Amino acid sequence: MLSGEKWQFYYIGFPVDENNEYHIEVFNLPPPNPGLDPPKKHIKRFSPGCKDSVLKYCKTCIEKGSLWAPNITVCHKKSEVVVNFTASPFCSKYVIRLHEPDPSGDLYDHIVVTKGNDTRISEKILLTDQSNRTFKELIPRFPLCEGHCPRHAEHQELCTEEPTDVSTDFVGNYIIICCLLASLFLIVCMVAALLYYKRKYGAGRNWALSPLMQHIPATILVVYSQEVCFQHTVLAFAEFLHECCHSNVIIDAWQKLRIAEMGPVQWLATQKEIADKIIFLSENNANPACDSTCRTTVDSHSGNSECMFNFAFNLFCSDWKNQSSLHKYMVVSFSEKNPTNSLPSPLNICPKYVLMKDIDSFCRDLSQHKV
């Protein structure tokens, strides 16, 4: 360039396989003058796997079990081994592997076929009189990874072999009968109260229970500036919304291909129609976790995030003049000292929350979306 800076070229959206090494060569066309600039450049890049803190949220990695938590519990008895785990909606076949504790270490595989949902599975494996097999690991067979899927050996022992006691069984049956009678009495009381409520207020009244019965997870668009630490603030906040608030989270870094196809403004306009809530993240002052170890990740997102932040601010600011549209926007900070001083002043009109100080009001207001 005339200023002396070199040209930079970007290419976004090239599909790669995980854990692979890629060689990229760039050629000067036409060839440069001899002795001035090199005719080509070569760089080597290694693509991370699904354990990466960003890639584990990608669709392909999720379908390989990157977010799957089986929560395995095992009960070893004299004649059987009972294995309980939570199935993944992306996998319908599992292998429960048992092994002998002696030096021979003989293995035994028990295959489990499910309906491919996230229900709790309980599998009983019968043992012979001479067998002392114990649980070794659970091997999922996700269609995208088949025999190379991550295996899960961590489990919790929940029962031990105990002799049967008749008096204990009697007490247990008595407690069950009492609980059933108490439940029946509670149901009768609830029906009577509902009938009284219906007679007093009429059948056409909107009861407060109906929104709870029809609740739909909120879809949340998270907007952040380049000052916000992507690794320790944006991703941590997204994981909190997904795990604790059971919400669907939208972040620009996860949809780079869609943004490249649609353009940032059109993409933001589309997400605005989809999202139930739009959250602007404020800078977390002096975050000790965001040090040099994650600076590379932060710098790689800073330019794009700042550009996307400005697009979002200019596109959405017209809604803040309308009181009926203001409920859709929220400002979240993780610091009680000047929680929003890093954001443009027009955002001061939006509801503000400091986490974890305002966690109760934040979760309550977050759940107040269209059902």
C-alpha positions as CSV (number, residue, x, y, z in Angstrom):
1,M,0.0,0.0,0.0
2,L,1.1,3.6,-0.4
3,S,1.4,3.9,3.4
4,G,3.9,1.1,3.5
5,E,1.6,-1.4,5.1
6,K,1.1,-4.8,3.4
7,W,-2.2,-6.0,2.0
8,Q,-4.1,-8.5,4.1
9,F,-6.5,-11.1,2.7
10,Y,-9.1,-13.0,4.6
11,Y,-11.1,-16.1,3.8
12,I,-13.8,-17.2,6.2
13,G,-15.9,-20.4,6.1
14,F,-13.4,-23.0,4.8
15,P,-14.6,-26.3,6.2
16,V,-11.9,-28.3,8.0
17,D,-11.8,-31.6,9.9
18,E,-10.9,-31.6,13.6
19,N,-7.4,-32.5,14.8
20,N,-5.9,-32.1,11.4
21,E,-2.8,-30.3,10.1
22,Y,-3.3,-27.9,7.1
23,H,-0.7,-26.3,4.9
24,I,-1.7,-23.0,3.2
25,E,0.3,-21.5,0.3
26,V,-0.2,-18.0,-1.1
27,F,1.3,-17.0,-4.4
28,N,2.0,-13.5,-5.8
29,L,0.4,-13.2,-9.3
30,P,2.0,-11.9,-11.4
31,P,5.4,-12.9,-9.9
32,P,7.1,-10.0,-8.1
33,N,10.4,-8.4,-9.1
34,P,13.3,-10.6,-8.3
35,G,15.0,-9.8,-5.0
36,L,12.1,-7.6,-3.7
37,D,9.2,-9.7,-2.5
38,P,9.0,-13.5,-2.1
39,P,7.0,-15.3,-4.8
40,K,5.0,-17.2,-2.3
41,K,4.4,-17.7,1.4
42,H,3.6,-20.9,3.3
43,I,2.0,-21.3,6.7
44,K,0.9,-24.3,8.7
45,R,-2.2,-24.5,10.9
46,F,-3.6,-27.2,13.1
47,S,-7.3,-27.5,13.6
48,P,-8.5,-28.1,17.2
49,G,-10.8,-30.9,18.3
50,C,-14.2,-30.9,19.9
51,K,-12.7,-30.5,23.3
52,D,-11.9,-26.9,22.4
53,S,-13.9,-24.3,24.4
54,V,-15.4,-22.8,21.3
55,L,-15.7,-25.7,18.9
56,K,-17.5,-27.9,21.5
57,Y,-20.6,-25.8,20.9
58,C,-20.6,-26.3,17.1
59,K,-23.3,-28.5,15.6
60,T,-20.9,-31.3,14.4
61,C,-19.2,-31.5,17.8
62,I,-22.5,-31.6,19.7
63,E,-23.6,-34.4,17.5
64,K,-20.4,-36.2,18.5
65,G,-21.2,-35.8,22.2
66,S,-19.1,-32.8,23.1
67,L,-21.8,-31.5,25.5
68,W,-23.2,-34.9,26.5
69,A,-23.0,-35.7,30.3
70,P,-24.1,-39.3,30.9
71,N,-24.0,-39.1,34.7
72,I,-23.2,-42.8,35.1
73,T,-24.2,-44.6,38.3
74,V,-23.3,-48.3,38.9
75,C,-24.7,-50.8,41.4
76,H,-22.6,-54.0,41.8
77,K,-24.5,-57.0,43.1
78,K,-23.6,-60.6,43.5
79,S,-25.7,-61.8,40.5
80,E,-25.9,-58.7,38.4
81,V,-24.4,-55.2,37.6
82,V,-27.0,-52.4,37.2
83,V,-25.7,-49.4,35.1
84,N,-27.8,-46.2,34.8
85,F,-26.9,-43.3,32.5
86,T,-28.6,-40.5,30.6
87,A,-28.9,-41.2,26.8
88,S,-28.0,-38.6,24.2
89,P,-30.6,-37.5,21.6
90,F,-27.9,-37.9,18.9
91,C,-27.0,-41.5,19.8
92,S,-29.1,-44.7,19.9
93,K,-26.4,-47.3,20.5
94,Y,-24.1,-47.8,23.5
95,V,-21.6,-50.4,24.7
96,I,-21.3,-51.1,28.4
97,R,-17.9,-52.6,29.0
98,L,-17.2,-54.8,32.0
99,H,-13.9,-56.4,33.0
100,E,-12.5,-58.9,35.4
101,P,-10.5,-57.4,38.2
102,D,-7.9,-60.2,38.1
103,P,-4.6,-59.9,36.0
104,S,-6.2,-61.5,33.0
105,G,-8.5,-58.5,32.6
106,D,-11.0,-60.2,30.3
107,L,-13.5,-57.8,28.8
108,Y,-17.2,-58.2,28.2
109,D,-19.3,-55.9,26.1
110,H,-23.0,-55.4,26.6
111,I,-24.8,-53.6,23.8
112,V,-27.7,-51.2,24.6
113,V,-30.0,-49.8,21.9
114,T,-32.2,-46.8,22.8
115,K,-34.8,-44.6,21.0
116,G,-32.2,-41.8,20.7
117,N,-33.7,-39.4,23.3
118,D,-32.3,-37.9,26.5
119,T,-34.1,-40.2,28.9
120,R,-32.6,-42.1,31.8
121,I,-31.5,-45.6,30.9
122,S,-31.2,-48.5,33.4
123,E,-29.6,-51.7,32.2
124,K,-29.2,-54.9,34.2
125,I,-26.4,-57.2,33.2
126,L,-26.6,-60.7,34.7
127,L,-23.5,-62.4,36.0
128,T,-22.5,-66.1,36.3
129,D,-21.6,-67.7,39.6
130,Q,-17.9,-67.6,38.8
131,S,-17.9,-64.1,37.4
132,N,-16.6,-61.0,39.3
133,R,-16.9,-58.5,36.4
134,T,-17.1,-54.9,37.3
135,F,-18.0,-51.7,35.3
136,K,-15.1,-50.4,33.2
137,E,-16.5,-47.7,30.8
138,L,-19.5,-46.6,28.7
139,I,-18.8,-46.3,24.9
140,P,-21.3,-44.3,22.8
141,R,-21.7,-45.0,19.1
142,F,-22.5,-41.6,17.7
143,P,-23.0,-41.8,13.9
144,L,-20.4,-39.1,13.2
145,C,-17.6,-40.8,15.1
146,E,-18.6,-44.4,15.4
147,G,-15.7,-46.3,17.0
148,H,-13.7,-43.2,17.8
149,C,-16.2,-41.5,20.2
150,P,-15.0,-40.3,23.6
151,R,-15.4,-43.0,26.3
152,H,-16.8,-42.3,29.8
153,A,-15.3,-44.3,32.7
154,E,-16.2,-41.9,35.5
155,H,-19.1,-43.2,37.5
156,Q,-20.7,-43.2,41.0
157,E,-21.5,-46.2,43.1
158,L,-25.0,-45.9,44.5
159,C,-25.8,-49.3,46.1
160,T,-24.3,-52.2,48.0
161,E,-25.4,-55.8,48.5
162,E,-27.5,-56.0,51.6
163,P,-29.5,-58.9,53.1
164,T,-33.2,-58.8,52.7
165,D,-35.1,-57.8,55.9
166,V,-38.8,-58.6,56.2
167,S,-39.4,-55.9,58.7
168,T,-37.7,-53.3,56.5
169,D,-39.9,-54.3,53.6
170,F,-43.0,-53.9,55.7
171,V,-42.0,-50.5,56.9
172,G,-41.2,-49.5,53.3
173,N,-44.6,-50.7,52.0
174,Y,-46.3,-48.8,54.9
175,I,-44.5,-45.6,53.9
176,I,-45.5,-46.1,50.2
177,I,-49.1,-46.6,51.1
178,C,-49.1,-43.5,53.3
179,C,-47.5,-41.4,50.6
180,L,-50.1,-42.6,48.1
181,L,-52.9,-41.7,50.4
182,A,-51.4,-38.3,51.1
183,S,-51.0,-37.7,47.3
184,L,-54.6,-38.7,46.7
185,F,-55.8,-36.3,49.4
186,L,-53.7,-33.5,47.9
187,I,-55.1,-34.2,44.4
188,V,-58.7,-34.0,45.8
189,C,-57.9,-30.7,47.5
190,M,-56.4,-29.3,44.3
191,V,-59.5,-30.4,42.2
192,A,-61.8,-28.8,44.8
193,A,-59.9,-25.6,44.8
194,L,-59.9,-25.4,41.0
195,L,-63.6,-26.1,40.9
196,Y,-64.2,-23.3,43.4
197,Y,-61.9,-20.9,41.4
198,K,-63.7,-21.8,38.2
199,R,-67.2,-21.2,39.8
200,K,-66.1,-17.9,41.3
201,Y,-64.2,-16.4,38.4
202,G,-65.7,-18.2,35.4
203,A,-64.3,-20.6,32.9
204,G,-62.9,-17.9,30.5
205,R,-60.4,-16.5,32.9
206,N,-56.7,-16.9,32.1
207,W,-55.2,-18.9,34.9
208,A,-51.6,-18.2,36.0
209,L,-50.7,-21.9,35.7
210,S,-51.1,-22.0,31.9
211,P,-47.8,-20.1,31.0
212,L,-45.9,-22.5,33.3
213,M,-47.3,-25.5,31.5
214,Q,-46.5,-24.0,28.0
215,H,-43.0,-22.7,28.8
216,I,-40.7,-22.5,25.8
217,P,-36.9,-22.0,26.3
218,A,-35.9,-18.4,25.5
219,T,-33.7,-17.6,22.5
220,I,-31.0,-15.0,23.5
221,L,-28.7,-12.9,21.2
222,V,-25.5,-11.9,23.1
223,V,-23.8,-8.7,21.8
224,Y,-20.4,-7.7,23.1
225,S,-17.6,-5.2,22.3
226,Q,-13.9,-5.9,21.8
227,E,-13.1,-4.9,25.4
228,V,-15.0,-7.9,26.7
229,C,-12.9,-11.0,27.3
230,F,-14.3,-13.6,24.8
231,Q,-12.7,-16.6,26.4
232,H,-13.6,-16.0,30.1
233,T,-16.6,-13.7,29.9
234,V,-18.6,-14.3,26.6
235,L,-18.2,-18.1,26.5
236,A,-18.7,-18.4,30.3
237,F,-21.9,-16.3,30.1
238,A,-23.2,-18.3,27.2
239,E,-22.6,-21.6,29.0
240,F,-24.4,-20.2,32.1
241,L,-27.4,-19.2,29.9
242,H,-27.5,-22.6,28.3
243,E,-26.9,-24.8,31.4
244,C,-28.6,-22.8,34.2
245,C,-31.3,-20.8,32.3
246,H,-32.0,-23.6,29.7
247,S,-31.9,-21.0,26.9
248,N,-30.8,-21.1,23.3
249,V,-27.8,-18.8,22.9
250,I,-26.8,-16.9,19.7
251,I,-23.2,-15.6,19.4
252,D,-21.7,-14.2,16.2
253,A,-18.5,-16.3,16.6
254,W,-20.5,-19.4,16.2
255,Q,-22.2,-18.4,13.0
256,K,-19.3,-16.9,10.9
257,L,-20.3,-18.9,7.8
258,R,-23.9,-17.5,8.0
259,I,-22.6,-14.0,8.5
260,A,-20.3,-14.3,5.5
261,E,-23.2,-15.5,3.4
262,M,-25.8,-13.0,4.5
263,G,-23.7,-10.0,5.6
264,P,-23.6,-8.7,9.2
265,V,-26.5,-6.3,9.0
266,Q,-28.9,-8.8,7.4
267,W,-27.8,-11.4,9.9
268,L,-28.4,-9.1,12.9
269,A,-31.9,-8.2,11.5
270,T,-32.7,-11.9,11.2
271,Q,-31.5,-12.7,14.7
272,K,-33.5,-9.8,16.1
273,E,-36.7,-11.4,14.8
274,I,-35.7,-14.8,16.2
275,A,-34.4,-13.7,19.6
276,D,-36.7,-13.3,22.6
277,K,-34.1,-11.3,24.5
278,I,-31.0,-9.3,23.3
279,I,-28.3,-8.8,25.9
280,F,-25.5,-6.3,25.7
281,L,-22.4,-7.4,27.8
282,S,-20.5,-4.7,29.6
283,E,-16.7,-4.8,30.1
284,N,-15.6,-6.8,33.1
285,N,-13.0,-4.5,34.7
286,A,-9.7,-6.1,35.6
287,N,-10.6,-9.7,34.9
288,P,-7.6,-11.7,36.3
289,A,-8.6,-14.8,34.3
290,C,-8.1,-12.9,31.0
291,D,-4.3,-12.9,30.9
292,S,-1.8,-13.7,28.2
293,T,-3.0,-17.4,27.9
294,C,-6.2,-16.3,26.2
295,R,-5.0,-13.0,24.6
296,T,-4.6,-14.8,21.3
297,T,-8.3,-15.7,21.3
298,V,-9.3,-12.3,22.4
299,D,-7.3,-10.5,19.7
300,S,-8.6,-12.8,17.0
301,H,-12.2,-11.8,17.8
302,S,-11.6,-8.1,18.8
303,G,-12.0,-6.5,15.4
304,N,-15.0,-8.5,14.3
305,S,-16.8,-8.2,17.6
306,E,-16.3,-4.4,17.6
307,C,-17.6,-4.1,14.1
308,M,-20.6,-6.3,15.0
309,F,-21.2,-4.4,18.2
310,N,-21.5,-1.1,16.3
311,F,-23.8,-2.6,13.7
312,A,-26.1,-4.0,16.5
313,F,-26.1,-0.7,18.4
314,N,-27.1,1.3,15.3
315,L,-29.6,-1.2,14.2
316,F,-31.4,-1.7,17.5
317,C,-31.2,1.8,19.0
318,S,-34.5,2.9,17.3
319,D,-36.4,0.3,19.4
320,W,-35.3,2.0,22.7
321,K,-37.6,4.9,21.9
322,N,-40.6,2.6,22.0
323,Q,-41.6,1.4,25.5
324,S,-43.3,-1.7,24.1
325,S,-40.0,-2.9,22.6
326,L,-37.7,-2.0,25.4
327,H,-38.5,-5.1,27.4
328,K,-36.6,-7.2,24.8
329,Y,-33.2,-5.6,25.6
330,M,-31.0,-6.1,28.7
331,V,-27.6,-4.9,29.9
332,V,-25.5,-7.3,31.9
333,S,-22.3,-6.6,33.8
334,F,-20.1,-8.7,36.2
335,S,-18.7,-5.8,38.2
336,E,-20.7,-3.6,40.7
337,K,-18.3,-0.7,40.2
338,N,-19.5,1.4,37.2
339,P,-21.3,-1.6,35.7
340,T,-22.2,0.1,32.4
341,N,-19.7,3.0,32.0
342,S,-18.0,1.2,29.1
343,L,-21.2,1.1,27.0
344,P,-22.7,3.9,24.9
345,S,-25.0,6.2,27.0
346,P,-28.2,5.4,25.0
347,L,-28.0,1.9,26.5
348,N,-28.7,3.4,30.0
349,I,-32.4,3.3,29.2
350,C,-32.3,-0.6,29.1
351,P,-32.7,-2.7,32.2
352,K,-29.4,-3.3,33.9
353,Y,-28.2,-6.4,35.9
354,V,-25.0,-7.0,37.9
355,L,-24.2,-10.7,38.2
356,M,-24.3,-12.5,40.5
357,K,-25.8,-9.7,42.7
358,D,-29.0,-9.4,40.6
359,I,-29.2,-13.1,39.6
360,D,-32.8,-13.6,41.0
361,S,-34.3,-10.6,39.1
362,F,-32.2,-11.4,36.0
363,C,-33.6,-15.0,35.8
364,R,-37.1,-13.9,36.5
365,D,-37.1,-11.2,33.8
366,L,-35.3,-13.5,31.4
367,S,-38.2,-16.0,31.7
368,Q,-40.8,-13.4,30.9
369,H,-40.8,-13.9,27.1
370,K,-43.4,-15.0,24.6
371,V,-44.8,-18.5,25.1
